[in-house]
Amino acid sequence: MTRPARLAVGVVSAGRVGSVLGAALARAGHTVVAASGISTASHERAERLLPGVPLLPPDEVVAAADLVLLAVPDDALADLVAGLGATGNWRPGQIVIHTSGAHGVDVLRPAAEAGALALALHPVMTFTGREEDLQRMAACSVGVTAASDDEIAWSVGEALTVEMGGEAVRVPEEARPLYHAALAHGSNHLVTLVEDCLELLARAGIANGERMLGPLLSAALDNALRHGDRALTGPVARGDTGTVRKHLDVLDAEAPDIRPCYTALARRTAERASAAGLLGKDTAAEITELLEGNEKP
């Protein structure tokens, strides 16, 4: 794989993702020449991860850079790219990269029409904006998207990913929304689920719930990744209707705000367990009736 030439990198903006990827590119031998950042946190992060890099307005960052890294929120990206295009900031020969998982390269069309090489590089990890993120890049997949017929762009995206320590995975433009929905469903909703579990343990009077859940959830995740639906266990997968009924009763009484999430996930678990042959159809129907509140007397 061809290594990109040493590039002048501009980071818009120096948030958790932008500052870390800018530092990763600098570690690979590129030069971060400018970054943008408004908040105090962005200034402090830039000082820590991008020392000596001047903080400038976005248009000046773009003007100074061969490679522009756009690390802004999903909903802000299109307006930023269009605004920079309307003021003539994009130029031929630039590499323009965004880090949004939700978008492909179509959102970068104003830059591409000006002659820039457009790429989407989405690191599949959560960022703290601290130095340890640079080490985590070594075990990180990166969703790479380029124009379908531009093999040079695909190769550049893959090479930059490898330079930053990641593993490149090609994600076609049309697959980007479903790809991102899968990642958000797993990572974001996992946090919600864990915090709900900790809240229930606290309501039960159990302190330090993190120590109890850590080994359990780590094993569950490892088993799920290794064995798929065969890793399903617990009262729903076993068809223990009486236990599920107790859960619903206590959640109704003690945590009605959490019960709908429990019910939805239990219903989906019953569907998967039944499809995997772990749960008989009759028992699955009984569990589903209970969860839907249609249990026969």
VENHUDA-V344909 format. One record per pair of residues at least 12 apart in sequence whose C-alpha atoms are under 10 Angstrom apart, sorted by sequence separation. I is the first residue (numbers start at 1). J is the second residue. D is the distance in whole Angstrom. If there is no record, write none. Layout:
BEGIN
i=I j=J d=D
i=I j=J d=D
END
This chain:
BEGIN
i=10 j=22 d=8
i=11 j=23 d=10
i=22 j=34 d=10
i=43 j=55 d=8
i=58 j=70 d=10
i=96 j=108 d=8
i=105 j=117 d=10
i=106 j=118 d=9
i=108 j=120 d=9
i=125 j=137 d=8
i=144 j=156 d=10
i=145 j=157 d=8
i=157 j=169 d=10
i=158 j=170 d=8
i=197 j=209 d=8
i=198 j=210 d=7
i=201 j=213 d=10
i=219 j=231 d=10
i=220 j=232 d=9
i=235 j=247 d=10
i=247 j=259 d=9
i=248 j=260 d=10
i=272 j=284 d=10
i=9 j=22 d=7
i=22 j=35 d=9
i=42 j=55 d=10
i=105 j=118 d=6
i=106 j=119 d=9
i=107 j=120 d=10
i=124 j=137 d=9
i=144 j=157 d=6
i=145 j=158 d=9
i=155 j=168 d=10
i=157 j=170 d=9
i=197 j=210 d=9
i=220 j=233 d=9
i=270 j=283 d=9
i=271 j=284 d=7
i=104 j=118 d=10
i=105 j=119 d=6
i=106 j=120 d=10
i=123 j=137 d=8
i=125 j=139 d=9
i=126 j=140 d=10
i=143 j=157 d=10
i=144 j=158 d=7
i=154 j=168 d=10
i=195 j=209 d=10
i=198 j=212 d=9
i=248 j=262 d=8
i=270 j=284 d=6
i=271 j=285 d=9
i=35 j=50 d=9
i=81 j=96 d=10
i=96 j=111 d=7
i=104 j=119 d=8
i=105 j=120 d=6
i=124 j=139 d=10
i=125 j=140 d=7
i=142 j=157 d=10
i=143 j=158 d=9
i=195 j=210 d=10
i=198 j=213 d=8
i=247 j=262 d=9
i=248 j=263 d=8
i=269 j=284 d=10
i=270 j=285 d=9
i=9 j=25 d=8
i=19 j=35 d=9
i=34 j=50 d=9
i=95 j=111 d=9
i=96 j=112 d=8
i=104 j=120 d=6
i=105 j=121 d=10
i=124 j=140 d=6
i=125 j=141 d=8
i=142 j=158 d=9
i=154 j=170 d=8
i=194 j=210 d=9
i=197 j=213 d=8
i=247 j=263 d=10
i=270 j=286 d=10
i=271 j=287 d=10
i=8 j=25 d=10
i=9 j=26 d=8
i=18 j=35 d=9
i=19 j=36 d=10
i=33 j=50 d=10
i=36 j=53 d=10
i=37 j=54 d=10
i=38 j=55 d=9
i=81 j=98 d=10
i=94 j=111 d=9
i=95 j=112 d=9
i=103 j=120 d=8
i=104 j=121 d=9
i=123 j=140 d=7
i=124 j=141 d=5
i=125 j=142 d=9
i=144 j=161 d=8
i=267 j=284 d=9
i=270 j=287 d=7
i=271 j=288 d=9
i=7 j=25 d=9
i=8 j=26 d=10
i=18 j=36 d=10
i=19 j=37 d=10
i=32 j=50 d=8
i=34 j=52 d=9
i=35 j=53 d=7
i=36 j=54 d=8
i=37 j=55 d=6
i=38 j=56 d=9
i=94 j=112 d=9
i=102 j=120 d=10
i=103 j=121 d=10
i=104 j=122 d=10
i=123 j=141 d=6
i=124 j=142 d=6
i=143 j=161 d=9
i=267 j=285 d=10
i=270 j=288 d=7
i=6 j=25 d=10
i=7 j=26 d=9
i=32 j=51 d=10
i=33 j=52 d=9
i=34 j=53 d=5
i=35 j=54 d=6
i=36 j=55 d=5
i=37 j=56 d=8
i=38 j=57 d=9
i=92 j=111 d=9
i=93 j=112 d=10
i=97 j=116 d=10
i=101 j=120 d=8
i=103 j=122 d=9
i=122 j=141 d=8
i=123 j=142 d=4
i=124 j=143 d=7
i=142 j=161 d=7
i=194 j=213 d=8
i=244 j=263 d=10
i=6 j=26 d=10
i=14 j=34 d=10
i=32 j=52 d=9
i=33 j=53 d=6
i=34 j=54 d=5
i=35 j=55 d=5
i=36 j=56 d=5
i=37 j=57 d=8
i=90 j=110 d=8
i=91 j=111 d=7
i=92 j=112 d=8
i=94 j=114 d=9
i=95 j=115 d=9
i=96 j=116 d=7
i=97 j=117 d=8
i=98 j=118 d=8
i=99 j=119 d=9
i=100 j=120 d=7
i=101 j=121 d=8
i=102 j=122 d=9
i=121 j=141 d=10
i=122 j=142 d=5
i=123 j=143 d=6
i=141 j=161 d=9
i=142 j=162 d=9
i=194 j=214 d=10
i=267 j=287 d=8
i=268 j=288 d=9
i=9 j=30 d=7
i=10 j=31 d=9
i=11 j=32 d=8
i=13 j=34 d=10
i=14 j=35 d=6
i=15 j=36 d=9
i=32 j=53 d=7
i=33 j=54 d=7
i=34 j=55 d=6
i=35 j=56 d=6
i=36 j=57 d=6
i=37 j=58 d=9
i=59 j=80 d=10
i=77 j=98 d=8
i=90 j=111 d=5
i=91 j=112 d=9
i=92 j=113 d=9
i=93 j=114 d=9
i=94 j=115 d=8
i=95 j=116 d=6
i=96 j=117 d=6
i=97 j=118 d=6
i=98 j=119 d=7
i=99 j=120 d=6
i=100 j=121 d=7
i=101 j=122 d=5
i=121 j=142 d=6
i=122 j=143 d=5
i=123 j=144 d=9
i=140 j=161 d=10
i=141 j=162 d=10
i=266 j=287 d=9
i=267 j=288 d=6
i=6 j=28 d=9
i=7 j=29 d=8
i=8 j=30 d=6
i=9 j=31 d=6
i=10 j=32 d=6
i=11 j=33 d=9
i=12 j=34 d=9
i=13 j=35 d=6
i=14 j=36 d=6
i=15 j=37 d=7
i=31 j=53 d=9
i=32 j=54 d=9
i=33 j=55 d=9
i=34 j=56 d=7
i=35 j=57 d=8
i=36 j=58 d=6
i=58 j=80 d=9
i=62 j=84 d=9
i=68 j=90 d=10
i=77 j=99 d=10
i=88 j=110 d=10
i=89 j=111 d=9
i=90 j=112 d=8
i=91 j=113 d=9
i=92 j=114 d=6
i=93 j=115 d=6
i=94 j=116 d=5
i=95 j=117 d=5
i=96 j=118 d=5
i=97 j=119 d=5
i=98 j=120 d=5
i=99 j=121 d=5
i=100 j=122 d=6
i=101 j=123 d=8
i=120 j=142 d=9
i=121 j=143 d=6
i=122 j=144 d=7
i=244 j=266 d=9
i=266 j=288 d=9
i=267 j=289 d=9
i=6 j=29 d=7
i=7 j=30 d=5
i=8 j=31 d=5
i=9 j=32 d=4
i=10 j=33 d=6
i=11 j=34 d=6
i=12 j=35 d=6
i=13 j=36 d=5
i=14 j=37 d=5
i=15 j=38 d=10
i=19 j=42 d=8
i=23 j=46 d=9
i=26 j=49 d=10
i=34 j=57 d=9
i=35 j=58 d=8
i=36 j=59 d=9
i=77 j=100 d=8
i=85 j=108 d=10
i=88 j=111 d=9
i=90 j=113 d=9
i=91 j=114 d=6
i=92 j=115 d=4
i=93 j=116 d=5
i=94 j=117 d=6
i=95 j=118 d=6
i=96 j=119 d=6
i=97 j=120 d=5
i=98 j=121 d=6
i=99 j=122 d=5
i=100 j=123 d=9
i=101 j=124 d=8
i=120 j=143 d=8
i=121 j=144 d=5
i=122 j=145 d=9
i=142 j=165 d=10
i=143 j=166 d=10
i=144 j=167 d=10
i=145 j=168 d=10
i=194 j=217 d=9
i=267 j=290 d=10
i=5 j=29 d=9
i=6 j=30 d=5
i=7 j=31 d=6
i=8 j=32 d=6
i=9 j=33 d=6
i=10 j=34 d=5
i=11 j=35 d=4
i=12 j=36 d=5
i=13 j=37 d=5
i=14 j=38 d=9
i=15 j=39 d=9
i=18 j=42 d=10
i=22 j=46 d=9
i=26 j=50 d=8
i=34 j=58 d=9
i=36 j=60 d=9
i=59 j=83 d=9
i=74 j=98 d=10
i=85 j=109 d=9
i=86 j=110 d=8
i=90 j=114 d=6
i=91 j=115 d=6
i=92 j=116 d=5
i=93 j=117 d=7
i=94 j=118 d=9
i=95 j=119 d=8
i=96 j=120 d=8
i=97 j=121 d=7
i=98 j=122 d=8
i=99 j=123 d=7
i=120 j=144 d=6
i=121 j=145 d=7
i=137 j=161 d=9
i=138 j=162 d=9
i=140 j=164 d=10
i=141 j=165 d=9
i=142 j=166 d=6
i=143 j=167 d=9
i=144 j=168 d=6
i=145 j=169 d=9
i=146 j=170 d=9
i=148 j=172 d=7
i=267 j=291 d=7
i=5 j=30 d=8
i=6 j=31 d=7
i=7 j=32 d=8
i=8 j=33 d=6
i=9 j=34 d=7
i=10 j=35 d=6
i=11 j=36 d=6
i=12 j=37 d=7
i=13 j=38 d=9
i=14 j=39 d=9
i=16 j=41 d=9
i=20 j=45 d=9
i=23 j=48 d=10
i=24 j=49 d=9
i=35 j=60 d=9
i=36 j=61 d=7
i=59 j=84 d=7
i=63 j=88 d=10
i=66 j=91 d=9
i=73 j=98 d=10
i=74 j=99 d=9
i=75 j=100 d=9
i=78 j=103 d=9
i=82 j=107 d=9
i=85 j=110 d=6
i=89 j=114 d=9
i=90 j=115 d=8
i=91 j=116 d=6
i=92 j=117 d=8
i=97 j=122 d=10
i=119 j=144 d=7
i=120 j=145 d=5
i=121 j=146 d=9
i=137 j=162 d=10
i=140 j=165 d=8
i=141 j=166 d=6
i=142 j=167 d=6
i=143 j=168 d=6
i=144 j=169 d=6
i=145 j=170 d=6
i=146 j=171 d=8
i=147 j=172 d=8
i=148 j=173 d=8
i=263 j=288 d=9
i=266 j=291 d=8
i=267 j=292 d=8
i=4 j=30 d=9
i=7 j=33 d=9
i=8 j=34 d=9
i=9 j=35 d=9
i=10 j=36 d=8
i=11 j=37 d=9
i=15 j=41 d=8
i=16 j=42 d=8
i=19 j=45 d=7
i=20 j=46 d=9
i=23 j=49 d=6
i=24 j=50 d=10
i=34 j=60 d=8
i=35 j=61 d=6
i=36 j=62 d=10
i=58 j=84 d=8
i=59 j=85 d=10
i=63 j=89 d=6
i=66 j=92 d=10
i=67 j=93 d=9
i=68 j=94 d=7
i=69 j=95 d=9
i=70 j=96 d=8
i=71 j=97 d=8
i=72 j=98 d=8
i=73 j=99 d=9
i=74 j=100 d=6
i=77 j=103 d=9
i=81 j=107 d=8
i=82 j=108 d=8
i=84 j=110 d=8
i=85 j=111 d=6
i=88 j=114 d=8
i=90 j=116 d=7
i=91 j=117 d=10
i=119 j=145 d=6
i=120 j=146 d=7
i=138 j=164 d=8
i=139 j=165 d=8
i=140 j=166 d=5
i=141 j=167 d=5
i=142 j=168 d=5
i=143 j=169 d=5
i=144 j=170 d=5
i=145 j=171 d=5
i=146 j=172 d=8
i=147 j=173 d=8
i=14 j=41 d=9
i=15 j=42 d=6
i=18 j=45 d=10
i=19 j=46 d=6
i=22 j=49 d=8
i=23 j=50 d=6
i=34 j=61 d=5
i=35 j=62 d=9
i=62 j=89 d=7
i=63 j=90 d=8
i=66 j=93 d=7
i=67 j=94 d=6
i=68 j=95 d=6
i=69 j=96 d=6
i=70 j=97 d=6
i=71 j=98 d=6
i=72 j=99 d=8
i=73 j=100 d=7
i=74 j=101 d=8
i=75 j=102 d=9
i=80 j=107 d=10
i=81 j=108 d=6
i=82 j=109 d=9
i=83 j=110 d=9
i=84 j=111 d=8
i=85 j=112 d=10
i=118 j=145 d=9
i=119 j=146 d=5
i=120 j=147 d=10
i=137 j=164 d=7
i=138 j=165 d=5
i=139 j=166 d=7
i=140 j=167 d=6
i=141 j=168 d=6
i=142 j=169 d=6
i=143 j=170 d=6
i=144 j=171 d=6
i=145 j=172 d=6
i=146 j=173 d=7
i=263 j=290 d=10
i=264 j=291 d=8
i=14 j=42 d=5
i=15 j=43 d=9
i=18 j=46 d=9
i=19 j=47 d=10
i=21 j=49 d=10
i=22 j=50 d=7
i=23 j=51 d=9
i=33 j=61 d=8
i=34 j=62 d=8
i=59 j=87 d=9
i=61 j=89 d=10
i=62 j=90 d=7
i=63 j=91 d=9
i=66 j=94 d=5
i=67 j=95 d=5
i=68 j=96 d=5
i=69 j=97 d=5
i=70 j=98 d=5
i=71 j=99 d=5
i=72 j=100 d=8
i=73 j=101 d=10
i=74 j=102 d=7
i=75 j=103 d=10
i=78 j=106 d=9
i=79 j=107 d=9
i=80 j=108 d=10
i=81 j=109 d=8
i=82 j=110 d=6
i=85 j=113 d=9
i=118 j=146 d=7
i=119 j=147 d=8
i=137 j=165 d=6
i=138 j=166 d=5
i=139 j=167 d=8
i=140 j=168 d=9
i=141 j=169 d=7
i=142 j=170 d=8
i=143 j=171 d=6
i=144 j=172 d=8
i=145 j=173 d=6
i=263 j=291 d=6
i=264 j=292 d=9
i=13 j=42 d=8
i=14 j=43 d=8
i=16 j=45 d=8
i=19 j=48 d=9
i=20 j=49 d=7
i=32 j=61 d=10
i=34 j=63 d=10
i=35 j=64 d=10
i=59 j=88 d=9
i=60 j=89 d=9
i=62 j=91 d=9
i=65 j=94 d=8
i=66 j=95 d=6
i=67 j=96 d=6
i=68 j=97 d=6
i=69 j=98 d=6
i=70 j=99 d=7
i=71 j=100 d=7
i=73 j=102 d=10
i=74 j=103 d=7
i=78 j=107 d=6
i=81 j=110 d=7
i=82 j=111 d=8
i=85 j=114 d=8
i=117 j=146 d=9
i=118 j=147 d=8
i=136 j=165 d=9
i=137 j=166 d=5
i=138 j=167 d=8
i=142 j=171 d=9
i=143 j=172 d=9
i=144 j=173 d=9
i=145 j=174 d=10
i=237 j=266 d=9
i=262 j=291 d=9
i=263 j=292 d=8
i=14 j=44 d=9
i=15 j=45 d=7
i=16 j=46 d=10
i=19 j=49 d=6
i=20 j=50 d=9
i=34 j=64 d=7
i=35 j=65 d=10
i=59 j=89 d=7
i=65 j=95 d=9
i=66 j=96 d=8
i=67 j=97 d=7
i=68 j=98 d=8
i=69 j=99 d=8
i=70 j=100 d=9
i=77 j=107 d=8
i=78 j=108 d=7
i=81 j=111 d=7
i=117 j=147 d=9
i=134 j=164 d=8
i=135 j=165 d=8
i=136 j=166 d=9
i=137 j=167 d=9
i=145 j=175 d=10
i=236 j=266 d=7
i=14 j=45 d=7
i=15 j=46 d=8
i=19 j=50 d=7
i=33 j=64 d=7
i=34 j=65 d=8
i=58 j=89 d=10
i=59 j=90 d=9
i=63 j=94 d=10
i=65 j=96 d=10
i=77 j=108 d=9
i=78 j=109 d=9
i=134 j=165 d=8
i=145 j=176 d=8
i=235 j=266 d=9
i=236 j=267 d=8
i=239 j=270 d=8
i=260 j=291 d=10
i=14 j=46 d=6
i=32 j=64 d=10
i=33 j=65 d=7
i=62 j=94 d=9
i=78 j=110 d=9
i=118 j=150 d=10
i=144 j=176 d=10
i=236 j=268 d=10
i=237 j=269 d=7
i=238 j=270 d=9
i=13 j=46 d=10
i=14 j=47 d=10
i=32 j=65 d=8
i=33 j=66 d=10
i=35 j=68 d=10
i=117 j=150 d=9
i=143 j=176 d=9
i=236 j=269 d=7
i=237 j=270 d=6
i=31 j=65 d=9
i=32 j=66 d=10
i=34 j=68 d=10
i=35 j=69 d=9
i=62 j=96 d=9
i=119 j=153 d=7
i=120 j=154 d=10
i=236 j=270 d=6
i=237 j=271 d=9
i=239 j=273 d=10
i=14 j=49 d=9
i=31 j=66 d=10
i=32 j=67 d=9
i=112 j=147 d=10
i=117 j=152 d=9
i=118 j=153 d=7
i=119 j=154 d=8
i=234 j=269 d=10
i=235 j=270 d=10
i=236 j=271 d=10
i=237 j=272 d=9
i=238 j=273 d=9
i=14 j=50 d=9
i=31 j=67 d=10
i=32 j=68 d=10
i=117 j=153 d=7
i=118 j=154 d=10
i=121 j=157 d=7
i=143 j=179 d=9
i=233 j=269 d=9
i=237 j=273 d=6
i=30 j=67 d=10
i=119 j=156 d=9
i=120 j=157 d=8
i=121 j=158 d=9
i=143 j=180 d=10
i=232 j=269 d=8
i=236 j=273 d=8
i=237 j=274 d=8
i=119 j=157 d=7
i=123 j=161 d=9
i=232 j=270 d=10
i=11 j=50 d=10
i=104 j=143 d=10
i=105 j=144 d=10
i=106 j=145 d=10
i=117 j=156 d=9
i=118 j=157 d=9
i=121 j=160 d=9
i=122 j=161 d=10
i=239 j=278 d=9
i=104 j=144 d=9
i=105 j=145 d=7
i=106 j=146 d=9
i=117 j=157 d=10
i=121 j=161 d=8
i=229 j=269 d=9
i=232 j=272 d=9
i=233 j=273 d=9
i=237 j=277 d=10
i=238 j=278 d=8
i=239 j=279 d=7
i=14 j=55 d=9
i=101 j=142 d=10
i=104 j=145 d=6
i=105 j=146 d=6
i=106 j=147 d=8
i=232 j=273 d=7
i=237 j=278 d=7
i=238 j=279 d=7
i=239 j=280 d=8
i=11 j=53 d=10
i=13 j=55 d=9
i=101 j=143 d=8
i=103 j=145 d=9
i=104 j=146 d=8
i=105 j=147 d=7
i=124 j=166 d=9
i=230 j=272 d=10
i=231 j=273 d=10
i=237 j=279 d=6
i=238 j=280 d=9
i=241 j=283 d=8
i=245 j=287 d=9
i=248 j=290 d=9
i=10 j=53 d=10
i=12 j=55 d=10
i=13 j=56 d=10
i=99 j=142 d=9
i=100 j=143 d=10
i=101 j=144 d=10
i=104 j=147 d=9
i=105 j=148 d=10
i=123 j=166 d=8
i=124 j=167 d=10
i=229 j=272 d=7
i=230 j=273 d=8
i=236 j=279 d=9
i=237 j=280 d=10
i=239 j=282 d=10
i=240 j=283 d=9
i=241 j=284 d=9
i=244 j=287 d=8
i=248 j=291 d=8
i=11 j=55 d=9
i=12 j=56 d=9
i=13 j=57 d=10
i=99 j=143 d=9
i=101 j=145 d=10
i=123 j=167 d=9
i=229 j=273 d=7
i=232 j=276 d=9
i=239 j=283 d=6
i=10 j=55 d=10
i=11 j=56 d=10
i=12 j=57 d=9
i=13 j=58 d=8
i=99 j=144 d=10
i=123 j=168 d=9
i=229 j=274 d=10
i=233 j=278 d=9
i=238 j=283 d=9
i=239 j=284 d=7
i=241 j=286 d=8
i=242 j=287 d=10
i=245 j=290 d=7
i=10 j=56 d=10
i=12 j=58 d=6
i=22 j=68 d=10
i=122 j=168 d=10
i=229 j=275 d=9
i=230 j=276 d=7
i=232 j=278 d=8
i=237 j=283 d=10
i=238 j=284 d=10
i=239 j=285 d=10
i=241 j=287 d=6
i=244 j=290 d=8
i=245 j=291 d=8
i=11 j=58 d=8
i=12 j=59 d=9
i=22 j=69 d=8
i=121 j=168 d=9
i=122 j=169 d=10
i=229 j=276 d=6
i=230 j=277 d=9
i=231 j=278 d=10
i=236 j=283 d=9
i=237 j=284 d=9
i=239 j=286 d=9
i=240 j=287 d=8
i=241 j=288 d=10
i=244 j=291 d=8
i=10 j=58 d=9
i=13 j=61 d=9
i=21 j=69 d=8
i=97 j=145 d=10
i=121 j=169 d=10
i=228 j=276 d=9
i=229 j=277 d=9
i=230 j=278 d=8
i=236 j=284 d=8
i=239 j=287 d=7
i=242 j=290 d=10
i=12 j=61 d=7
i=22 j=71 d=10
i=67 j=116 d=10
i=97 j=146 d=10
i=121 j=170 d=10
i=122 j=171 d=10
i=229 j=278 d=9
i=241 j=290 d=8
i=10 j=60 d=9
i=11 j=61 d=7
i=12 j=62 d=8
i=19 j=69 d=10
i=21 j=71 d=9
i=66 j=116 d=10
i=67 j=117 d=9
i=68 j=118 d=10
i=69 j=119 d=10
i=70 j=120 d=9
i=121 j=171 d=10
i=204 j=254 d=9
i=237 j=287 d=10
i=241 j=291 d=10
i=10 j=61 d=5
i=11 j=62 d=8
i=18 j=69 d=7
i=69 j=120 d=10
i=71 j=122 d=10
i=120 j=171 d=9
i=200 j=251 d=9
i=203 j=254 d=8
i=236 j=287 d=7
i=9 j=61 d=9
i=10 j=62 d=6
i=18 j=70 d=7
i=19 j=71 d=9
i=69 j=121 d=9
i=203 j=255 d=9
i=235 j=287 d=10
i=236 j=288 d=10
i=9 j=62 d=9
i=10 j=63 d=9
i=17 j=70 d=10
i=18 j=71 d=5
i=120 j=173 d=9
i=10 j=64 d=7
i=11 j=65 d=9
i=17 j=71 d=6
i=18 j=72 d=8
i=200 j=254 d=9
i=9 j=64 d=8
i=10 j=65 d=5
i=14 j=69 d=10
i=16 j=71 d=9
i=17 j=72 d=9
i=200 j=255 d=8
i=8 j=64 d=7
i=9 j=65 d=5
i=10 j=66 d=8
i=11 j=67 d=9
i=12 j=68 d=7
i=13 j=69 d=8
i=14 j=70 d=9
i=15 j=71 d=7
i=16 j=72 d=10
i=124 j=180 d=10
i=199 j=255 d=9
i=8 j=65 d=5
i=9 j=66 d=6
i=10 j=67 d=6
i=11 j=68 d=6
i=12 j=69 d=6
i=13 j=70 d=7
i=14 j=71 d=8
i=15 j=72 d=8
i=7 j=65 d=8
i=8 j=66 d=5
i=9 j=67 d=5
i=10 j=68 d=5
i=11 j=69 d=5
i=12 j=70 d=5
i=13 j=71 d=6
i=14 j=72 d=9
i=15 j=73 d=10
i=95 j=153 d=9
i=122 j=180 d=9
i=125 j=183 d=9
i=200 j=258 d=9
i=7 j=66 d=6
i=8 j=67 d=6
i=9 j=68 d=6
i=10 j=69 d=6
i=11 j=70 d=6
i=12 j=71 d=6
i=13 j=72 d=6
i=124 j=183 d=8
i=196 j=255 d=10
i=199 j=258 d=9
i=6 j=66 d=9
i=7 j=67 d=6
i=8 j=68 d=9
i=9 j=69 d=7
i=10 j=70 d=9
i=11 j=71 d=7
i=12 j=72 d=7
i=13 j=73 d=10
i=97 j=157 d=9
i=124 j=184 d=10
i=6 j=67 d=10
i=7 j=68 d=10
i=11 j=72 d=10
i=95 j=156 d=9
i=126 j=187 d=8
i=196 j=257 d=10
i=197 j=258 d=9
i=95 j=157 d=10
i=125 j=187 d=9
i=126 j=188 d=10
i=196 j=258 d=7
i=124 j=187 d=10
i=193 j=258 d=9
i=196 j=261 d=9
i=196 j=262 d=10
i=104 j=171 d=9
i=105 j=172 d=10
i=106 j=173 d=8
i=12 j=80 d=10
i=104 j=172 d=8
i=105 j=173 d=7
i=193 j=261 d=8
i=104 j=173 d=5
i=192 j=261 d=10
i=193 j=262 d=9
i=103 j=173 d=8
i=104 j=174 d=8
i=103 j=174 d=10
i=104 j=175 d=9
i=105 j=176 d=10
i=103 j=175 d=10
i=104 j=176 d=6
i=193 j=265 d=10
i=102 j=175 d=10
i=103 j=176 d=6
i=104 j=177 d=9
i=102 j=176 d=6
i=103 j=177 d=7
i=101 j=176 d=7
i=102 j=177 d=6
i=101 j=177 d=8
i=102 j=178 d=9
i=102 j=179 d=8
i=103 j=180 d=9
i=21 j=99 d=9
i=101 j=179 d=8
i=102 j=180 d=6
i=101 j=180 d=6
i=102 j=181 d=8
i=18 j=98 d=10
i=49 j=129 d=8
i=100 j=180 d=9
i=101 j=181 d=9
i=18 j=99 d=8
i=48 j=129 d=10
i=49 j=130 d=8
i=17 j=99 d=8
i=48 j=130 d=8
i=49 j=131 d=7
i=101 j=183 d=9
i=102 j=184 d=10
i=17 j=100 d=10
i=46 j=129 d=10
i=48 j=131 d=9
i=101 j=184 d=9
i=45 j=129 d=7
i=45 j=130 d=8
i=49 j=134 d=10
i=8 j=94 d=10
i=9 j=95 d=9
i=10 j=96 d=10
i=11 j=97 d=10
i=12 j=98 d=9
i=45 j=131 d=10
i=7 j=94 d=10
i=9 j=96 d=10
i=42 j=129 d=9
i=7 j=95 d=9
i=41 j=129 d=10
i=21 j=123 d=9
i=17 j=122 d=10
i=17 j=123 d=9
i=20 j=127 d=8
i=27 j=134 d=9
i=17 j=125 d=10
i=20 j=128 d=9
i=21 j=129 d=10
i=23 j=131 d=9
i=17 j=126 d=9
i=18 j=127 d=10
i=20 j=129 d=6
i=24 j=133 d=9
i=16 j=126 d=9
i=17 j=127 d=6
i=19 j=129 d=7
i=20 j=130 d=7
i=24 j=134 d=6
i=16 j=127 d=6
i=17 j=128 d=8
i=18 j=129 d=9
i=19 j=130 d=9
i=20 j=131 d=8
i=23 j=134 d=8
i=24 j=135 d=9
i=15 j=127 d=10
i=16 j=128 d=6
i=17 j=129 d=7
i=19 j=131 d=10
i=20 j=132 d=9
i=21 j=133 d=9
i=15 j=128 d=10
i=16 j=129 d=4
i=17 j=130 d=10
i=20 j=133 d=7
i=21 j=134 d=8
i=24 j=137 d=8
i=15 j=129 d=7
i=16 j=130 d=8
i=20 j=134 d=7
i=14 j=129 d=9
i=17 j=133 d=9
i=21 j=137 d=9
i=16 j=133 d=9
i=20 j=137 d=9
i=28 j=160 d=9
i=30 j=163 d=10
i=28 j=162 d=9
i=29 j=163 d=9
i=25 j=160 d=8
i=28 j=163 d=6
i=29 j=164 d=10
i=24 j=160 d=10
i=25 j=161 d=9
i=27 j=163 d=9
i=28 j=164 d=6
i=24 j=161 d=10
i=26 j=163 d=10
i=27 j=164 d=8
i=28 j=165 d=9
i=25 j=163 d=7
i=26 j=164 d=9
i=27 j=165 d=10
i=24 j=163 d=8
i=25 j=164 d=6
i=21 j=161 d=10
i=24 j=164 d=5
i=25 j=165 d=10
i=23 j=164 d=9
i=24 j=165 d=8
i=22 j=164 d=9
i=21 j=164 d=7
i=20 j=164 d=10
i=2 j=152 d=10
i=4 j=155 d=9
i=3 j=155 d=9
i=4 j=156 d=7
i=2 j=155 d=8
i=3 j=156 d=8
i=4 j=157 d=9
i=1 j=155 d=7
i=2 j=156 d=8
i=1 j=156 d=9
i=3 j=158 d=10
i=4 j=159 d=7
i=2 j=158 d=9
i=3 j=159 d=6
i=4 j=160 d=7
i=1 j=158 d=8
i=2 j=159 d=7
i=3 j=160 d=8
i=1 j=159 d=6
i=2 j=160 d=10
i=3 j=162 d=9
i=4 j=163 d=9
i=3 j=163 d=8
i=1 j=162 d=9
END
